[in-house]
Amino acid sequence: MKKDYFPDVLSLQRAWALNYKVQIGLKGTSLGLSAEEILVQQALCDAIIAKIDAAITAMNAAKALNKEKMNSIQSSMNILRPKIKAFKTLDACTDEVAIELGVVGEDIVVDYNTVKTIVTLLKIAQGIDIKFTLQHCTGGYIYSKRGSETEFSFLKYITHPHTVDTRSNLGNAAAEHRQYYVVLVVNDQIVGIASDIVSISA
């Protein structure tokens, strides 16, 4: 009995649906399907592909808008920050005035196009301890590849820079090679550059 298989990654789901549509057209009759049944299955594949394409288009549009938003904020703040920094030195800018203006705090500038985190791994009793630097972002998407896996897959989203991967080794192997990387996130939107890939034996 062959195991049921359907990929978790969106792009691979599309490729699966397209391949199944073609192959069921070629092999459906030999598998006992009528011409009508083959067309129904192919139509279902078309529906999967259409929804995936629509989702990818929407995600790309959202990413573009978010990048435009981040660039606009950064551009405006690059002008505002030195002005604010200058008037904060004036006697007229008392603590009360600064609080009312909302300009109390450190002047931190983050380039959301190039920000990049650093990931560190440590093997502990519970699994693989994963830490990364937030770089003044709000969280990170963690991706992993372990054992015989050929592609990275999404592991989890966290809003604090520390988690533990408690998954067992594939096939309960005594040891396996694992790789991880992290992409930073601001308000649920990916920013910057993915971290370097780091490896560890689990």
C-alpha positions in Angstrom: 0.0 0.0 0.0 1.5 3.3 -1.1 1.3 6.2 1.4 -0.9 9.2 0.7 1.3 12.2 -0.3 0.6 15.9 -0.7 3.3 18.5 -0.2 3.1 21.2 2.5 4.9 23.8 0.4 2.6 25.9 -1.8 4.8 25.8 -4.9 5.2 22.0 -4.6 1.4 21.7 -4.2 1.0 23.4 -7.5 3.5 21.2 -9.2 1.8 18.1 -7.7 -1.6 19.1 -9.0 -0.2 19.9 -12.5 1.6 16.5 -12.6 -1.4 14.6 -11.4 -3.6 16.3 -14.0 -1.3 15.3 -16.8 -0.6 11.7 -15.5 -4.2 10.9 -14.7 -5.0 11.9 -18.3 -2.4 9.4 -19.6 -3.0 6.6 -17.1 -6.6 7.0 -15.9 -8.1 4.6 -18.3 -5.7 1.8 -17.3 -6.5 2.5 -13.7 -10.2 1.8 -14.3 -11.4 5.4 -14.6 -14.0 6.5 -17.2 -13.3 9.5 -19.5 -15.9 11.4 -17.4 -14.1 10.5 -14.1 -10.8 11.6 -15.5 -12.2 15.0 -16.6 -13.7 15.4 -13.1 -10.3 14.7 -11.4 -8.5 17.0 -13.9 -11.0 19.8 -13.1 -10.3 19.4 -9.4 -6.6 19.8 -10.2 -7.4 22.9 -12.2 -9.3 24.3 -9.2 -6.3 23.6 -6.9 -3.9 25.3 -9.3 -6.2 28.3 -9.8 -6.6 28.9 -6.0 -2.8 28.5 -5.5 -2.1 31.0 -8.3 -4.6 33.4 -6.8 -3.0 33.0 -3.4 0.5 33.5 -4.7 -0.6 36.6 -6.6 -2.2 38.0 -3.5 0.8 37.2 -1.3 3.2 38.9 -3.8 1.0 41.9 -4.0 0.9 42.1 -0.2 4.6 41.8 0.0 5.1 44.6 -2.5 2.7 46.8 -0.6 4.4 46.0 2.7 7.8 46.8 1.2 6.5 50.0 -0.2 5.0 50.8 3.2 8.3 50.0 5.0 10.3 52.1 2.5 7.9 55.0 2.9 8.1 54.9 6.7 11.9 54.6 6.7 12.2 57.5 4.2 9.9 59.8 6.2 11.6 58.8 9.5 15.1 59.5 8.0 13.9 63.1 7.6 12.1 63.4 10.9 14.7 61.8 13.1 17.4 64.4 12.8 14.8 67.2 13.2 13.5 65.6 16.4 17.0 64.9 17.7 17.9 68.6 17.2 14.9 70.1 19.0 15.2 67.5 21.8 18.4 69.4 22.8 16.5 72.7 23.2 15.6 74.0 26.6 12.0 74.4 25.4 11.8 70.6 24.9 11.1 69.7 28.5 10.5 66.1 29.5 6.8 66.8 29.6 6.9 68.2 26.0 8.9 65.3 24.8 6.5 62.8 26.4 3.5 64.6 24.8 5.2 64.5 21.4 6.0 60.8 21.9 9.7 61.3 21.2 11.1 59.8 24.4 13.3 56.8 23.8 16.3 55.7 21.9 16.8 56.7 18.3 17.0 53.3 16.6 17.0 53.1 12.8 16.3 49.7 11.2 16.8 49.2 7.4 14.0 46.7 6.7 15.4 45.9 3.3 18.8 44.7 4.6 18.1 43.7 8.3 19.4 40.2 9.0 19.4 38.0 12.1 22.1 35.7 13.5 21.1 32.2 14.5 22.7 30.0 17.1 22.0 26.3 17.8 22.6 24.1 20.8 21.8 20.5 21.4 20.0 20.0 24.7 18.1 17.2 26.3 14.7 18.4 24.9 15.9 18.8 21.4 17.6 21.6 19.4 17.7 25.0 21.2 17.3 27.8 18.6 18.1 31.4 19.3 18.3 34.4 17.1 18.6 38.2 17.3 15.4 40.2 16.8 17.2 43.2 15.5 14.3 45.4 16.7 11.8 43.4 14.6 8.7 41.7 16.1 9.5 38.0 15.4 10.8 35.5 13.0 9.9 32.6 10.7 12.0 29.6 11.4 12.7 27.1 8.5 14.4 23.7 8.8 15.8 20.8 6.9 16.7 17.6 8.6 18.0 14.1 7.8 17.2 13.0 4.3 14.9 16.0 3.5 15.9 17.8 0.3 14.2 21.1 0.9 13.6 23.5 3.8 10.2 23.7 5.3 8.5 26.1 7.6 8.9 25.1 11.3 7.2 27.9 13.3 6.7 31.6 13.8 7.7 33.1 17.1 7.6 36.6 18.5 10.4 36.0 20.9 13.9 35.0 19.8 14.1 31.6 21.5 12.5 28.2 20.9 13.3 24.5 21.1 12.7 22.1 18.2 11.5 19.0 20.1 10.8 16.8 17.0 12.3 13.3 17.0 14.8 12.4 14.3 13.4 11.1 11.1 12.8 7.4 11.3 13.9 7.6 14.9 17.5 7.6 13.7 20.2 7.7 16.4 21.6 10.9 14.8 20.8 13.2 11.9 22.2 16.4 10.3 19.9 19.4 10.7 19.9 22.9 9.2 18.0 26.0 10.1 17.6 29.6 9.0 15.4 32.5 10.2 13.7 35.3 8.3 12.7 38.3 10.4 9.2 39.6 10.6 7.5 43.0 11.4 3.8 42.9 11.9 3.5 39.5 10.3 5.4 40.6 7.2 8.8 39.3 6.2 11.5 41.9 6.1 15.2 42.0 5.3 17.5 39.1 4.3 17.3 35.5 5.5 19.9 34.5 8.0 22.9 32.3 7.1 22.1 28.6 7.3 23.4 27.0 10.5 23.9 23.3 11.0 24.0 20.9 13.9 23.9 17.1 14.6 20.8 16.0 16.4 
